[in-house]
Amino acid sequence: MPRRLALASTLHSFGSAAALAAALLTTAPASPVLAADDPQAAAPSESPSEAPAESETREVVALELRIAADGRAVGQIDRLVELDTDTALALLADGHEHAVDISVRKLDERGRKLAVTLGYRRDGEAVLESVTVEAAAKKAKIVRSKGSKVALSLKLAPKTVTAEELPAPEPPRPRIEIVEGGNDPLAGI
């Protein structure tokens, strides 16, 4: 009898321990176990309670730039431009290459007043030298060249975007030199 009591006591103890272990496993959060030679073992684990890292945000202006020459519309460029960054914009229209260099910075904390530095070239020739003007956000600002042959209409709307929403910078285009004369039907192009 004492032997049966000892066996029953052991089974009873084992049953309680098993019940306790089962209760702990169902209530405690599971943690993954990684082998020592596992490549993921060295990497920190990401717990589901951690929020994913937020994307980097940047302050930009939505630029609407209209170009008019000799009293008629040439074209329009709509683009996001980063603040305090020199940006080169180009437009091919009417057989000419129109290039605008622009930089925008805030004059007040809210971005309602902006300082815009811009220059304009047509076919590589400077038409409007670099000039800085003040512009109100979301209102058209017209900048004219000397002699008023070219007018640039700017409309700027400040906003905050993620880095992924910014356009990729365009690679600079190589300047094509046209070779006069010779037997080349494409004139060196």
Backbone as ProteinMPNN parsed JSONL, in Angstrom:
{"seq_chain_A": "MPRRLALASTLHSFGSAAALAAALLTTAPASPVLAADDPQAAAPSESPSEAPAESETREVVALELRIAADGRAVGQIDRLVELDTDTALALLADGHEHAVDISVRKLDERGRKLAVTLGYRRDGEAVLESVTVEAAAKKAKIVRSKGSKVALSLKLAPKTVTAEELPAPEPPRPRIEIVEGGNDPLAGI", "coords_chain_A": {"N_chain_A": [[0.791, -1.192, 0.0], [1.875, 1.309, 0.794], [3.47, 1.745, -1.386], [1.69, 2.098, -3.521], [0.47, 4.425, -2.686], [2.614, 6.193, -2.841], [3.073, 6.17, -5.62], [0.623, 7.12, -6.556], [0.669, 9.609, -5.364], [2.865, 10.71, -6.703], [1.896, 10.698, -9.355], [-0.235, 12.4, -9.0], [1.128, 14.728, -8.281], [2.575, 15.089, -10.63], [0.512, 15.521, -12.429], [-0.532, 17.945, -11.47], [1.651, 19.575, -11.949], [1.783, 19.383, -14.705], [-0.654, 20.53, -15.395], [-0.228, 23.083, -14.412], [1.927, 23.884, -16.056], [0.648, 23.811, -18.564], [-1.25, 25.803, -18.154], [0.427, 28.027, -17.857], [1.59, 28.106, -20.411], [-0.57, 28.74, -22.045], [-1.334, 31.251, -21.172], [0.894, 32.923, -21.066], [2.843, 35.041, -23.22], [4.124, 33.772, -26.258], [7.493, 33.207, -27.021], [9.811, 33.298, -29.651], [12.143, 30.698, -30.282], [15.43, 30.549, -31.182], [17.988, 28.892, -32.96], [21.461, 28.692, -32.132], [23.164, 28.844, -34.322], [21.585, 29.974, -36.208], [20.939, 32.406, -38.724], [19.136, 34.425, -38.21], [19.224, 34.715, -35.546], [21.047, 36.579, -34.671], [19.952, 38.944, -35.508], [17.869, 41.576, -34.315], [14.716, 40.879, -32.888], [11.472, 41.703, -34.067], [8.846, 42.883, -32.349], [5.287, 42.404, -32.301], [3.992, 44.474, -31.025], [5.43, 46.756, -31.435], [5.368, 49.734, -33.285], [5.564, 50.266, -36.836], [8.382, 51.919, -38.314], [8.056, 55.372, -38.969], [7.752, 57.053, -42.112], [10.119, 59.319, -43.471], [9.414, 62.757, -43.479], [9.022, 65.628, -45.587], [9.165, 69.138, -46.21], [7.631, 70.725, -48.848], [6.798, 72.521, -51.89], [3.993, 72.666, -53.949], [4.348, 73.312, -57.175], [3.115, 75.318, -59.743], [3.887, 76.267, -62.771], [3.704, 78.513, -65.344], [4.586, 79.327, -68.619], [4.9, 82.043, -70.761], [5.464, 83.491, -73.9], [6.128, 86.178, -76.061], [3.47, 87.051, -75.95], [1.86, 84.76, -76.048], [0.82, 81.541, -74.782], [3.251, 79.168, -73.811], [3.854, 76.8, -72.394], [3.358, 74.558, -69.565], [4.511, 73.65, -66.317], [4.085, 71.368, -63.793], [4.984, 70.513, -60.619], [6.429, 68.991, -57.666], [8.45, 70.776, -55.471], [11.279, 70.829, -53.46], [11.806, 72.643, -50.44], [14.295, 75.172, -49.948], [16.133, 74.137, -51.775], [17.996, 73.938, -54.742], [16.5, 73.662, -57.847], [16.23, 72.341, -61.088], [14.265, 72.816, -63.859], [12.787, 71.671, -66.906], [11.398, 72.148, -70.172], [10.19, 71.129, -73.252], [8.965, 72.798, -75.947], [7.235, 74.203, -78.727], [9.42, 73.871, -80.438], [11.592, 74.739, -78.981], [13.866, 74.681, -76.203], [13.02, 75.151, -72.952], [14.251, 76.264, -69.949], [14.203, 76.369, -66.448], [15.552, 77.549, -63.515], [15.069, 77.142, -60.127], [14.5, 78.087, -56.726], [13.045, 77.783, -53.568], [12.1, 79.299, -50.527], [10.841, 79.55, -47.171], [9.404, 82.516, -45.808], [8.004, 83.062, -43.557], [6.915, 81.3, -40.613], [4.67, 79.642, -41.07], [4.592, 79.391, -43.786], [3.21, 81.032, -45.512], [4.167, 83.233, -46.793], [6.582, 83.372, -49.276], [9.926, 83.201, -50.523], [11.151, 83.342, -53.698], [13.606, 82.326, -55.849], [14.566, 82.618, -59.122], [15.57, 81.734, -62.457], [15.605, 81.999, -66.023], [16.022, 80.304, -69.076], [16.127, 80.135, -72.628], [16.64, 77.868, -75.088], [19.256, 77.646, -74.165], [20.154, 80.253, -73.883], [20.286, 82.972, -71.665], [17.368, 84.465, -70.61], [16.012, 85.569, -68.525], [17.711, 86.719, -65.924], [18.966, 85.45, -62.8], [16.694, 86.134, -60.306], [15.155, 87.304, -57.307], [12.011, 87.036, -55.833], [9.141, 87.94, -53.844], [6.435, 85.877, -52.896], [3.009, 85.119, -52.337], [1.51, 82.342, -50.738], [-0.396, 80.043, -52.627], [-1.335, 81.93, -54.416], [-1.225, 83.53, -57.557], [1.823, 84.63, -58.968], [3.404, 86.835, -61.066], [6.247, 87.028, -63.057], [8.215, 89.014, -65.052], [10.362, 89.285, -67.925], [13.029, 91.532, -68.951], [11.829, 94.009, -71.082], [9.509, 92.661, -71.35], [8.992, 90.374, -72.918], [8.881, 87.737, -72.172], [6.969, 85.964, -69.815], [6.622, 84.583, -66.623], [4.452, 82.711, -64.766], [3.82, 81.992, -61.493], [2.539, 79.688, -59.154], [2.317, 78.705, -55.919], [2.023, 76.173, -53.502], [2.476, 75.348, -50.288], [3.262, 72.244, -48.669], [3.399, 69.129, -46.787], [5.105, 66.165, -47.368], [5.802, 62.62, -47.746], [9.05, 61.122, -48.107], [8.99, 59.273, -50.161], [7.091, 60.244, -51.898], [8.224, 62.298, -53.271], [9.436, 63.478, -56.422], [11.797, 61.727, -58.461], [15.082, 62.938, -59.027], [15.816, 64.395, -62.177], [18.152, 63.202, -64.545], [20.881, 65.176, -65.778], [20.69, 66.464, -69.091], [22.785, 65.77, -71.847], [24.464, 68.261, -73.747], [23.842, 68.773, -77.14], [25.916, 68.991, -79.847], [25.781, 70.415, -82.976], [27.067, 69.535, -86.026], [28.093, 71.26, -88.762], [27.922, 70.851, -92.294], [29.683, 68.318, -94.256], [29.296, 64.743, -94.798], [27.462, 63.512, -93.202], [24.22, 62.564, -92.694], [22.711, 63.022, -90.408], [23.9, 65.104, -89.19], [25.809, 64.833, -87.134], [24.344, 64.176, -84.93]], "CA_chain_A": [[0.0, 0.0, 0.0], [2.64, 2.528, 0.758], [3.985, 1.937, -2.721], [0.603, 2.669, -4.312], [0.297, 5.799, -2.25], [3.724, 6.976, -3.382], [2.847, 6.286, -7.053], [-0.525, 8.015, -6.708], [1.134, 10.942, -4.991], [3.727, 11.169, -7.791], [1.026, 11.005, -10.491], [-0.994, 13.576, -8.643], [2.067, 15.852, -8.387], [2.883, 15.284, -12.046], [-0.693, 16.089, -13.033], [-0.6, 19.349, -11.084], [2.731, 20.279, -12.654], [1.388, 19.456, -16.113], [-1.727, 21.516, -15.479], [0.398, 24.391, -14.217], [2.686, 24.18, -17.274], [-0.324, 24.1, -19.615], [-1.832, 27.114, -17.863], [1.439, 29.045, -18.167], [1.78, 28.181, -21.858], [-1.714, 29.374, -22.699], [-1.512, 32.641, -20.753], [2.111, 33.715, -21.288], [3.125, 35.222, -24.643], [5.141, 32.862, -26.77], [8.673, 33.863, -27.575], [10.452, 32.353, -30.555], [13.425, 30.15, -29.869], [16.287, 30.449, -32.344], [19.207, 28.121, -32.765], [22.631, 29.556, -32.029], [23.782, 29.04, -35.638], [20.573, 30.546, -37.077], [21.32, 33.783, -39.063], [18.186, 35.368, -37.642], [19.453, 34.829, -34.11], [21.812, 37.801, -34.405], [19.113, 40.107, -35.803], [16.885, 41.831, -33.264], [13.371, 40.479, -33.288], [10.502, 42.784, -34.081], [7.643, 42.425, -31.676], [4.096, 42.966, -32.939], [3.513, 45.677, -30.34], [6.179, 47.912, -31.917], [4.812, 50.339, -34.489], [6.577, 50.374, -37.872], [9.029, 53.233, -38.363], [7.369, 56.304, -39.843], [8.54, 57.549, -43.225], [10.643, 60.669, -43.307], [8.589, 63.748, -44.168], [9.73, 66.814, -46.051], [8.343, 70.281, -46.596], [7.775, 71.035, -50.259], [5.745, 73.348, -52.46], [3.445, 72.212, -55.223], [4.612, 74.424, -58.089], [2.44, 75.395, -61.034], [4.655, 77.281, -63.493], [3.255, 78.716, -66.725], [5.519, 80.14, -69.396], [4.314, 82.729, -71.916], [6.456, 84.253, -74.655], [5.571, 86.969, -77.162], [2.035, 87.192, -75.806], [1.091, 83.511, -76.134], [1.227, 80.488, -73.845], [4.242, 78.224, -74.319], [3.677, 75.516, -71.718], [3.17, 74.57, -68.115], [5.204, 72.625, -65.547], [3.527, 71.125, -62.463], [5.944, 69.64, -59.952], [6.756, 69.24, -56.258], [9.801, 71.321, -55.328], [11.693, 70.876, -52.055], [12.205, 73.953, -49.933], [15.728, 75.418, -49.75], [16.89, 73.275, -52.678], [18.034, 74.408, -56.122], [15.848, 72.698, -58.723], [16.249, 72.691, -62.503], [13.097, 72.309, -64.576], [12.926, 71.836, -68.352], [10.194, 71.929, -70.968], [10.377, 71.242, -74.694], [7.724, 73.27, -76.558], [7.395, 75.095, -79.882], [10.75, 73.706, -81.018], [12.589, 75.357, -78.112], [14.057, 74.112, -74.867], [12.817, 76.156, -71.917], [14.84, 75.785, -68.693], [13.972, 77.252, -65.312], [16.231, 77.203, -62.261], [14.22, 77.712, -59.084], [14.736, 77.758, -55.323], [11.973, 78.374, -52.766], [12.276, 79.214, -49.066], [9.751, 80.194, -46.417], [9.723, 83.77, -45.131], [7.363, 83.0, -42.251], [6.876, 79.93, -40.082], [3.555, 78.874, -41.632], [4.784, 79.232, -45.224], [2.26, 81.83, -46.288], [4.997, 84.112, -47.623], [7.707, 82.609, -49.79], [10.918, 83.879, -51.349], [11.414, 82.49, -54.853], [14.723, 82.746, -56.687], [14.456, 81.877, -60.37], [16.221, 82.177, -63.68], [14.968, 81.351, -67.174], [16.818, 80.228, -70.301], [15.488, 79.514, -73.792], [17.673, 77.316, -75.968], [20.565, 77.872, -73.552], [20.426, 81.684, -73.711], [19.608, 83.545, -70.494], [16.346, 85.46, -70.918], [15.757, 86.203, -67.238], [18.791, 86.419, -64.979], [18.491, 85.033, -61.476], [16.017, 87.205, -59.583], [14.401, 86.821, -56.145], [10.747, 87.748, -55.636], [8.289, 87.432, -52.777], [5.165, 85.366, -53.396], [2.075, 84.622, -51.334], [1.116, 80.962, -50.997], [-1.658, 79.765, -53.325], [-1.729, 83.069, -55.247], [-0.364, 83.644, -58.73], [2.837, 85.689, -59.002], [3.924, 86.919, -62.428], [7.584, 87.596, -63.173], [8.445, 89.331, -66.47], [11.73, 89.588, -68.329], [13.195, 92.901, -69.447], [11.148, 94.15, -72.367], [8.241, 91.925, -71.192], [8.76, 89.373, -73.965], [8.613, 86.454, -71.52], [6.34, 86.072, -68.494], [6.52, 83.339, -65.866], [3.412, 82.783, -63.752], [4.089, 81.003, -60.447], [1.555, 79.455, -58.102], [3.01, 77.828, -54.976], [1.209, 75.699, -52.381], [3.299, 74.563, -49.371], [2.674, 71.035, -48.103], [4.341, 68.169, -46.231], [4.957, 64.862, -48.025], [6.816, 61.625, -47.378], [10.173, 61.105, -49.038], [8.641, 58.441, -51.311], [6.217, 60.999, -52.791], [9.013, 63.269, -54.024], [9.879, 62.963, -57.711], [13.223, 61.437, -58.583], [15.738, 63.996, -59.799], [16.085, 64.045, -63.566], [19.576, 63.334, -64.861], [21.099, 66.276, -66.722], [20.797, 66.051, -70.488], [24.011, 66.283, -72.476], [24.258, 69.274, -74.788], [24.13, 68.212, -78.457], [26.605, 69.91, -80.751], [25.443, 70.122, -84.365], [28.216, 69.727, -86.904], [27.658, 71.732, -90.073], [28.682, 70.339, -93.429], [30.081, 66.921, -94.196], [28.428, 63.761, -95.433], [26.615, 62.887, -92.185], [22.846, 63.064, -92.853], [22.158, 63.431, -89.121], [24.704, 66.269, -88.773], [26.52, 64.561, -85.889], [23.433, 63.917, -83.806]], "C_chain_A": [[0.84, 1.266, 0.0], [3.182, 2.808, -0.647], [2.921, 2.561, -3.612], [0.372, 4.123, -3.938], [1.395, 6.689, -2.829], [3.525, 7.203, -4.878], [1.677, 7.237, -7.324], [-0.134, 9.443, -6.382], [2.0, 11.523, -6.095], [2.885, 11.545, -9.002], [0.219, 12.266, -10.226], [-0.122, 14.829, -8.753], [2.374, 16.16, -9.841], [1.705, 15.926, -12.761], [-0.825, 17.56, -12.709], [0.456, 20.153, -11.817], [2.378, 20.428, -14.123], [0.285, 20.497, -16.305], [-1.176, 22.923, -15.331], [1.165, 24.811, -15.472], [1.737, 24.53, -18.41], [-0.944, 25.472, -19.402], [-0.848, 28.226, -18.193], [1.62, 29.203, -19.67], [0.622, 28.895, -22.546], [-1.878, 30.83, -22.306], [-0.289, 33.504, -21.025], [2.336, 33.884, -22.78], [4.255, 34.305, -25.071], [6.311, 33.674, -27.288], [9.378, 32.86, -28.46], [11.8, 31.923, -30.003], [14.236, 29.956, -31.127], [17.529, 29.658, -32.0], [20.392, 29.077, -32.773], [23.267, 29.808, -33.387], [22.785, 29.614, -36.65], [20.952, 31.993, -37.404], [20.358, 34.818, -38.501], [18.413, 35.584, -36.156], [20.174, 36.128, -33.771], [20.954, 39.047, -34.63], [18.115, 40.322, -34.667], [15.495, 41.462, -33.77], [12.439, 41.671, -33.17], [9.236, 42.27, -33.425], [6.431, 43.079, -32.311], [3.595, 44.232, -32.267], [4.251, 46.933, -30.797], [5.535, 48.431, -33.19], [5.911, 50.417, -35.543], [7.125, 51.793, -37.909], [8.292, 54.121, -39.36], [8.315, 56.764, -40.935], [8.995, 58.968, -42.927], [9.76, 61.634, -44.091], [9.44, 64.958, -44.528], [8.726, 67.904, -46.389], [8.666, 70.629, -48.035], [6.724, 72.072, -50.645], [5.297, 72.683, -53.752], [3.525, 73.42, -56.153], [3.794, 74.252, -59.36], [3.099, 76.567, -61.754], [4.162, 77.34, -64.929], [4.224, 79.668, -67.407], [4.766, 80.725, -70.583], [5.407, 83.547, -72.579], [5.769, 84.938, -75.831], [4.044, 86.991, -77.144], [1.219, 85.911, -75.943], [1.672, 82.451, -75.206], [2.182, 79.514, -74.529], [4.022, 76.851, -73.703], [3.555, 75.69, -70.223], [3.942, 73.414, -67.499], [4.55, 72.554, -64.178], [4.446, 70.124, -61.778], [6.053, 69.993, -58.478], [8.208, 69.684, -56.192], [10.125, 71.386, -53.843], [12.095, 72.283, -51.667], [13.72, 73.995, -49.766], [16.608, 74.505, -50.596], [16.846, 73.876, -54.077], [17.48, 73.303, -57.017], [15.893, 73.218, -60.151], [15.064, 72.018, -63.182], [13.281, 72.569, -66.059], [11.62, 71.492, -69.041], [10.571, 72.095, -72.437], [9.034, 71.623, -75.298], [8.048, 74.239, -77.68], [8.787, 75.027, -80.49], [11.858, 74.339, -80.2], [12.692, 74.596, -76.798], [13.982, 75.252, -73.866], [13.331, 75.57, -70.608], [14.652, 76.831, -67.607], [14.733, 76.699, -64.119], [15.463, 77.909, -61.151], [14.635, 77.213, -57.71], [13.686, 78.501, -54.51], [12.321, 78.221, -51.296], [11.139, 79.972, -48.395], [10.259, 81.479, -45.78], [9.059, 83.849, -43.766], [7.208, 81.521, -41.868], [5.805, 79.07, -40.74], [3.689, 78.67, -43.141], [3.785, 79.99, -46.075], [2.963, 82.838, -47.179], [6.249, 83.346, -47.995], [8.647, 83.517, -50.575], [11.303, 82.904, -52.46], [12.555, 83.104, -55.66], [14.637, 81.923, -57.966], [15.203, 82.55, -61.493], [15.616, 81.392, -64.832], [15.885, 81.429, -68.386], [15.976, 79.584, -71.402], [16.594, 79.143, -74.766], [19.078, 77.645, -75.463], [20.913, 79.329, -73.339], [19.623, 82.224, -72.536], [18.64, 84.632, -70.952], [16.038, 86.264, -69.666], [16.865, 85.777, -66.291], [18.19, 86.065, -63.633], [17.951, 86.234, -60.71], [15.253, 86.577, -58.42], [13.172, 87.698, -55.966], [10.016, 87.136, -54.448], [6.965, 87.01, -53.398], [4.313, 84.906, -52.228], [1.663, 83.207, -51.725], [-0.261, 80.917, -51.651], [-2.188, 80.946, -54.137], [-0.728, 83.191, -56.386], [0.576, 84.842, -58.6], [3.433, 85.684, -60.403], [5.261, 87.636, -62.41], [7.853, 87.781, -64.661], [9.924, 89.611, -66.724], [11.809, 91.047, -68.761], [12.588, 92.973, -70.838], [9.838, 93.388, -72.403], [7.949, 90.93, -72.304], [8.414, 88.013, -73.383], [8.009, 86.731, -70.149], [6.251, 84.675, -67.885], [5.474, 83.546, -64.787], [3.634, 81.635, -62.777], [2.908, 80.896, -59.508], [2.158, 78.384, -57.21], [2.088, 77.458, -53.82], [2.074, 74.836, -51.468], [2.535, 73.351, -48.844], [3.778, 70.145, -47.556], [4.056, 66.814, -46.867], [6.003, 63.9, -47.477], [7.894, 61.627, -48.454], [9.849, 60.29, -50.284], [7.787, 59.202, -52.329], [6.98, 62.019, -53.63], [9.422, 62.673, -55.362], [11.385, 62.716, -57.703], [13.873, 62.546, -59.401], [16.043, 63.512, -61.213], [17.573, 64.187, -63.836], [19.774, 64.457, -65.868], [21.259, 65.734, -68.137], [22.093, 66.602, -71.079], [23.654, 67.258, -73.59], [24.685, 68.669, -76.12], [24.753, 69.296, -79.321], [26.276, 69.497, -82.18], [26.629, 70.503, -85.231], [27.694, 70.104, -88.281], [28.543, 71.13, -91.141], [29.029, 68.866, -93.269], [29.032, 66.02, -94.831], [27.471, 63.093, -94.44], [25.196, 63.424, -92.308], [22.197, 63.494, -91.534], [22.935, 64.592, -88.503], [25.335, 66.054, -87.395], [25.636, 64.258, -84.703], [23.399, 62.437, -83.521]], "O_chain_A": [[0.533, 2.206, -0.734], [3.333, 3.963, -1.045], [3.225, 3.469, -4.386], [0.105, 4.955, -4.805], [1.128, 7.812, -3.257], [3.776, 8.303, -5.369], [1.75, 8.066, -8.23], [-0.563, 10.38, -7.056], [1.888, 12.711, -6.4], [3.116, 12.586, -9.617], [0.018, 13.091, -11.117], [-0.568, 15.862, -9.253], [2.429, 17.321, -10.247], [1.897, 16.791, -13.616], [-1.192, 18.352, -13.578], [0.2, 21.274, -12.256], [2.639, 21.47, -14.726], [0.301, 21.253, -17.276], [-1.598, 23.843, -16.032], [1.066, 25.959, -15.905], [2.006, 25.472, -19.156], [-1.144, 26.222, -20.358], [-1.236, 29.255, -18.747], [1.787, 30.322, -20.156], [0.833, 29.59, -23.54], [-2.51, 31.587, -23.043], [-0.428, 34.715, -21.2], [2.051, 32.963, -23.546], [5.219, 34.094, -24.334], [6.126, 34.712, -27.922], [9.534, 31.699, -28.082], [12.498, 32.693, -29.344], [13.791, 29.275, -32.051], [18.053, 29.743, -30.89], [20.319, 30.156, -33.362], [23.853, 30.869, -33.6], [23.109, 29.728, -37.832], [21.259, 32.757, -36.489], [20.734, 35.978, -38.331], [17.866, 36.517, -35.567], [19.945, 36.712, -32.712], [21.196, 40.087, -34.017], [17.578, 39.359, -34.121], [15.152, 41.704, -34.927], [12.593, 42.526, -32.298], [8.625, 41.317, -33.907], [6.529, 44.199, -32.813], [2.845, 44.994, -32.877], [3.772, 48.046, -30.582], [5.193, 47.649, -34.077], [7.076, 50.613, -35.196], [6.424, 52.75, -37.578], [7.946, 53.683, -40.457], [9.524, 56.858, -40.725], [8.325, 59.715, -42.213], [9.399, 61.361, -45.235], [10.433, 65.267, -43.869], [7.597, 67.633, -46.798], [9.828, 70.807, -48.398], [5.876, 72.45, -49.837], [6.111, 72.203, -54.541], [2.849, 74.427, -55.938], [3.783, 73.184, -59.972], [2.892, 77.723, -61.388], [4.197, 76.341, -65.647], [4.625, 80.684, -66.839], [4.085, 80.009, -71.317], [6.186, 84.218, -71.902], [4.932, 84.341, -76.509], [3.403, 86.954, -78.194], [-0.01, 85.975, -75.952], [2.861, 82.467, -74.888], [1.959, 79.091, -75.664], [4.006, 75.846, -74.414], [3.636, 76.795, -69.688], [4.021, 72.331, -68.078], [4.466, 73.561, -63.475], [4.667, 69.024, -62.285], [5.808, 71.131, -58.078], [9.089, 69.055, -56.778], [9.35, 71.929, -53.056], [12.658, 73.024, -52.473], [14.35, 72.977, -49.477], [17.708, 74.141, -50.178], [15.782, 74.278, -54.549], [17.927, 72.157, -56.958], [15.627, 74.394, -60.399], [14.886, 70.804, -63.089], [13.87, 73.581, -66.439], [10.842, 70.664, -68.567], [11.196, 73.085, -72.817], [8.067, 70.87, -75.184], [9.012, 75.0, -77.6], [9.283, 76.028, -81.006], [12.978, 74.465, -80.695], [11.74, 73.958, -76.347], [14.771, 76.196, -73.918], [12.894, 74.495, -70.2], [14.905, 78.017, -67.814], [14.582, 75.533, -63.756], [15.232, 79.117, -61.214], [15.064, 76.07, -57.549], [13.455, 79.692, -54.72], [12.776, 77.164, -50.861], [10.558, 80.898, -48.962], [11.382, 81.54, -45.28], [9.496, 84.616, -42.908], [7.354, 80.626, -42.7], [6.021, 77.876, -40.946], [2.968, 77.853, -43.715], [3.542, 79.631, -47.227], [2.42, 83.252, -48.204], [6.9, 82.744, -47.141], [8.214, 84.479, -51.21], [11.728, 81.78, -52.192], [12.477, 84.253, -56.095], [14.634, 80.693, -57.922], [15.436, 83.759, -61.485], [15.166, 80.26, -64.653], [16.453, 82.479, -68.686], [15.225, 78.638, -71.166], [17.374, 79.988, -75.206], [19.984, 77.894, -76.259], [21.899, 79.619, -72.661], [18.425, 81.966, -72.424], [19.04, 85.599, -71.601], [15.829, 87.475, -69.725], [16.947, 84.612, -65.903], [17.024, 86.359, -63.37], [18.656, 87.22, -60.493], [14.761, 85.454, -58.529], [13.261, 88.926, -55.947], [10.235, 85.979, -54.09], [6.438, 87.672, -54.292], [4.827, 84.369, -51.246], [1.488, 82.91, -52.907], [-1.17, 81.657, -51.273], [-3.362, 80.964, -54.507], [0.47, 82.978, -56.2], [0.171, 85.924, -58.176], [3.911, 84.653, -60.875], [5.397, 88.711, -61.826], [7.739, 86.837, -65.442], [10.638, 90.108, -65.852], [10.787, 91.715, -68.917], [12.812, 92.093, -71.67], [9.118, 93.461, -73.398], [6.786, 90.667, -72.608], [7.728, 87.219, -74.027], [8.468, 87.609, -69.417], [5.857, 83.716, -68.548], [5.596, 84.463, -63.975], [3.638, 80.465, -63.162], [2.337, 81.911, -59.109], [2.475, 77.288, -57.672], [1.447, 78.327, -53.229], [2.385, 73.7, -51.825], [1.329, 73.414, -48.603], [4.957, 70.375, -47.826], [2.91, 66.366, -46.903], [6.964, 64.312, -46.828], [7.667, 62.082, -49.575], [10.374, 60.579, -51.359], [7.765, 58.838, -53.504], [6.438, 62.55, -54.599], [9.726, 61.482, -55.436], [12.141, 63.412, -57.024], [13.28, 63.04, -60.36], [16.47, 62.376, -61.42], [18.195, 65.163, -63.415], [18.918, 64.67, -66.727], [21.877, 64.692, -68.355], [22.453, 67.755, -70.842], [22.653, 67.084, -74.286], [25.778, 68.111, -76.22], [24.188, 70.375, -79.5], [26.476, 68.339, -82.55], [27.127, 71.627, -85.181], [26.938, 69.349, -88.894], [29.74, 70.921, -90.941], [28.699, 68.249, -92.257], [28.011, 66.489, -95.336], [26.737, 62.182, -94.825], [24.966, 64.607, -92.058], [21.229, 64.255, -91.546], [22.632, 65.007, -87.384], [25.392, 66.978, -86.584], [26.126, 64.099, -83.585], [22.694, 61.999, -82.612]]}, "name": "protein", "num_of_chains": 1, "seq": "MPRRLALASTLHSFGSAAALAAALLTTAPASPVLAADDPQAAAPSESPSEAPAESETREVVALELRIAADGRAVGQIDRLVELDTDTALALLADGHEHAVDISVRKLDERGRKLAVTLGYRRDGEAVLESVTVEAAAKKAKIVRSKGSKVALSLKLAPKTVTAEELPAPEPPRPRIEIVEGGNDPLAGI"}
